[in-house]
């Protein structure tokens, strides 16, 4: 049994080929499943041309994310983790970015940093990046957060297009320690159910 289930999704492709009856579970990932994240990283890293696009996070880092109030979600096909991502509290460079964007202390405290996004090469083409981001947005709202910030390499056109289509805005461009220029994007979260209530009231 995998970690706490959030929802089920239907997939349509495996290894680039159309397929039927392929389903996945979107779940919270707990410490007992951290090894699955490491295994997914290894598969993704092996297929990447530019290894500097994705920085490895060890199990101590992942535990720190959970201990400090963040969360990790993943997508499982049976017992195999095929996609994952996390949301964590802002720290380090991200705090500087948020201040540079003009966010107040209160707004920063109600923000998450989204990152460590991975999709197994065999399961690309299933919109898993979008599914996981939409899930992180909704879960962040449930946790009382008002903003999500994320960083994407300027050359990573596919990922950039995905988050822009979800309403993220490019606010900054920064070069990281590996010489990779990244867009820093932010989205203000809206509780759609509350918005609908206001419109229909």
N, C-alpha and C positions, 0 to 999 in steps of 0.2 A: 504494500500500500504506500502511495506517495504522500506528500505533505498535504496540508489543508486545501481542499478543493475550492476554487473560486467559480469556475464555469467550465463547460465543455465547448469545444469548437470543432468544426468539420474542416479537414484539410483536403486539398484537391491534387497535390503533386508530391511525388517522391522521386528524387534524383532527376528532376526536370521532366518527368513523364506524368501525364494525367492518370489519376487512379480514383477508385471508388472505395467507399466504406473505410476511410482512414479518419480516425478521430483522435483528438488530443485533449488532455486535461490541463487547464491553466490553474496553477496552485501557488500558494505561499511555500517558499522553500525554508526549511528549518535546518538547524545545525547538523542533524542526522543525515542530511542530503548534500552537504558541502562537497563531498567527493564527486558527486554527479556534476557539479559546476566545474571542478578541475578537469574532469574528463571531457566535458564539452569544450572548455577552453583549448585543450590540446588538439581536438579535432578542428576547431575553427582556426587556430593559429597555424596549423599545418597547411591549411588551404589559402592563407593570406599572403599576398605578394609583399605588402608593406607591414612588417611585424610591429612597427611602432604605432599603428593605428589602435591597437588594443593592448593595454597594460595588464599584466597578470595581477590578480588579487589573491593572496593566500587565505587560508582558512581563519587565521587570526584577524585579518582585515574584515572578512565577512562576518565574523562573530561580533566585531566592534560595531559594524553597521547595525546589527540587530540590537545590541546592548544599548546603543545611543538613540534608539527610537526610529530607525529606518526599517525597511522591509525589502525582501528579495522575492521575486516571482519567477516562475518557470513554466514551461510547456512540456508535458510528458506525453510521449506515445508509448503506451504500455509502461514499461519500467525504464525507458530511455529518455533522458532530458535532451530535448532538441532545440530549446531556446530559453534564454534567461535574461534578466535585467534586474537592477536594484534602484532603490531610492534611499538616499542618506541625507543627513543633516549637513548644511554647508560648513566647510572648513577650508583652511589654507587659501589657495588661489581663488576658489569659488567665492569665499567671503569678500575678497578684494573685488571680484567681478561684480558682485551684487551691489556693493557700495558704489562702484564706478557707474553702474546703471542708475543710481539715484534712489535705490530702495532704502526705506527707513529701517531702523532696528527691529521694529515690530513686524514689518513685512519680511525681513530676512528670517526672523524666527518662525514665520509661517510658510517657509519655503523648503522644498526638497531639491537635491541635486540628483538627476537621473543619469545613470551610467552603467558601465560594464554590460553592454548589450551584445548578446551573441545569438546567432542562429546557425544551427548545424547545416553545412553545405548541402547535405542530402535533402533538406526540407526547405530550401529557398524557393520562393515563388508562391508561398502560402500566406503572404501578408502577416507573418508572425511578428515582425518589427512593429507594425501598426497595431496589431492585437495587443501586444505587451505594453505599448505606450498608452493606448486607450485604457487598458486595465490599470496601469500605474496612475493615470490621471484620476480615475474614479476612486481608487483606493486612497489616493492623497486627499481628495475631498472628504472622504469618510473620516480621515484622521485630522481634519481641521486645517489642512494646508491650503494656501491661496495661490502659490506660484510653484512652477517647476522650471528649473534651469538645466540645460544640458550643453555639452560641447561635442561638435562633430567636425572631423577633418574636412577642410574645404574641398578636397579631392573626392570625398565620399558622397558623390552626387545622389545615389539612391537613398541613403539614410537621411540626407538633408531634405530631399523632396518629400519623404514620408512625414517628417515632423513639421515642415512648413505647411503641408496639407492639413495638419491637425491644429493649425492656428498658432504655432510658435513663431516668434519674431527674432531675426538676427539683430543683436544689439552691439556686439563687439567681435573683433578678430584678434586672437592672441596666438603667439607661438609657444609651444611647450618645450620641455627640456630636450626633446628628441629632434627639434627643428621642424615639427609638424605645425602648420598654421591651421587653427581651428576656429570655426564660427561658434560663438557663445550665444545661445538662444534662450529665450524665456517665454513662458506662457502663463497668463493669469487664468486660474481655474474658476469655472463657473458651475455651480450646482444647478444642473438643468431642471431638476424637478422643482426647485424653489422658483426658478425663473418662469417656468410654465404656470405655476400657481399664481405668480404676480400678474402675468399676462391675462389669465382667464378670470381673475378675481373681479 
